[in-house]
Amino acid sequence: MKNGLDSARARGRVGGRRPVVDDDKRRVILARRAEGQSIREIAAAVKVSVGVVHKTLNPEAAPVDS
């Protein structure tokens, strides 16, 4: 099964869901956090989940693809 995924990537195809946070949302999340807003406030304002905000603020904690 992994061979199929590797060959798809080699052809430029990537599976899975599209990311919720684009560059604009990322900028807004980072700016609001720099202003001192809570993660829950940011999530409500940007209309994403608290987990998405956590993942955006701390990308090292995101699971690693292998």
C-alpha positions as a Markdown table, in Angstrom:
| # | Residue | x | y | z |
|---|---|---|---|---|
| 1 | Met | 0.0 | 0.0 | 0.0 |
| 2 | Lys | 2.9 | 2.4 | 0.8 |
| 3 | Asn | 4.3 | 1.8 | -2.7 |
| 4 | Gly | 1.0 | 3.2 | -4.2 |
| 5 | Leu | 1.2 | 6.3 | -2.0 |
| 6 | Asp | 4.9 | 6.8 | -3.0 |
| 7 | Ser | 4.2 | 6.4 | -6.7 |
| 8 | Ala | 1.2 | 8.9 | -6.4 |
| 9 | Arg | 3.5 | 11.4 | -4.7 |
| 10 | Ala | 6.0 | 11.0 | -7.4 |
| 11 | Arg | 3.3 | 11.9 | -9.9 |
| 12 | Gly | 2.5 | 15.0 | -7.9 |
| 13 | Arg | -0.7 | 13.7 | -6.3 |
| 14 | Val | -1.2 | 14.1 | -2.6 |
| 15 | Gly | -4.0 | 12.3 | -0.7 |
| 16 | Gly | -6.0 | 13.4 | 2.4 |
| 17 | Arg | -8.0 | 16.3 | 3.3 |
| 18 | Arg | -7.2 | 19.9 | 2.3 |
| 19 | Pro | -5.7 | 22.0 | 5.1 |
| 20 | Val | -8.2 | 24.2 | 6.9 |
| 21 | Val | -5.7 | 27.0 | 7.5 |
| 22 | Asp | -4.4 | 28.9 | 4.5 |
| 23 | Asp | -1.8 | 31.7 | 4.6 |
| 24 | Asp | -4.3 | 34.4 | 5.5 |
| 25 | Lys | -5.8 | 32.5 | 8.4 |
| 26 | Arg | -2.3 | 31.6 | 9.6 |
| 27 | Arg | -1.4 | 35.3 | 9.6 |
| 28 | Val | -4.6 | 36.2 | 11.5 |
| 29 | Ile | -4.1 | 33.4 | 14.1 |
| 30 | Leu | -0.4 | 34.4 | 14.8 |
| 31 | Ala | -1.3 | 38.1 | 15.0 |
| 32 | Arg | -4.1 | 37.6 | 17.4 |
| 33 | Arg | -2.0 | 35.4 | 19.6 |
| 34 | Ala | 0.8 | 38.0 | 19.6 |
| 35 | Glu | -1.9 | 40.5 | 20.8 |
| 36 | Gly | -2.5 | 38.2 | 23.8 |
| 37 | Gln | -5.9 | 36.7 | 22.8 |
| 38 | Ser | -6.7 | 33.2 | 24.1 |
| 39 | Ile | -6.8 | 30.2 | 21.8 |
| 40 | Arg | -10.5 | 29.8 | 22.3 |
| 41 | Glu | -11.1 | 33.5 | 21.3 |
| 42 | Ile | -8.9 | 33.0 | 18.2 |
| 43 | Ala | -10.7 | 29.8 | 17.2 |
| 44 | Ala | -14.1 | 31.4 | 17.5 |
| 45 | Ala | -13.0 | 34.5 | 15.5 |
| 46 | Val | -11.4 | 32.5 | 12.7 |
| 47 | Lys | -14.1 | 29.9 | 12.7 |
| 48 | Val | -11.8 | 26.9 | 13.2 |
| 49 | Ser | -11.4 | 24.4 | 16.0 |
| 50 | Val | -9.3 | 24.9 | 19.1 |
| 51 | Gly | -7.1 | 22.0 | 17.9 |
| 52 | Val | -6.4 | 23.7 | 14.5 |
| 53 | Val | -5.3 | 26.8 | 16.4 |
| 54 | His | -3.0 | 24.7 | 18.6 |
| 55 | Lys | -1.5 | 23.0 | 15.5 |
| 56 | Thr | -1.0 | 26.3 | 13.8 |
| 57 | Leu | 0.7 | 27.8 | 16.8 |
| 58 | Asn | 2.9 | 24.8 | 17.5 |
| 59 | Pro | 3.7 | 23.0 | 14.2 |
| 60 | Glu | 6.4 | 20.8 | 15.9 |
| 61 | Ala | 3.7 | 19.0 | 17.8 |
| 62 | Ala | 1.9 | 17.9 | 14.5 |
| 63 | Pro | 2.2 | 14.3 | 13.6 |
| 64 | Val | 5.0 | 13.5 | 11.2 |
| 65 | Asp | 4.3 | 11.7 | 7.8 |
| 66 | Ser | 6.5 | 8.7 | 7.1 |
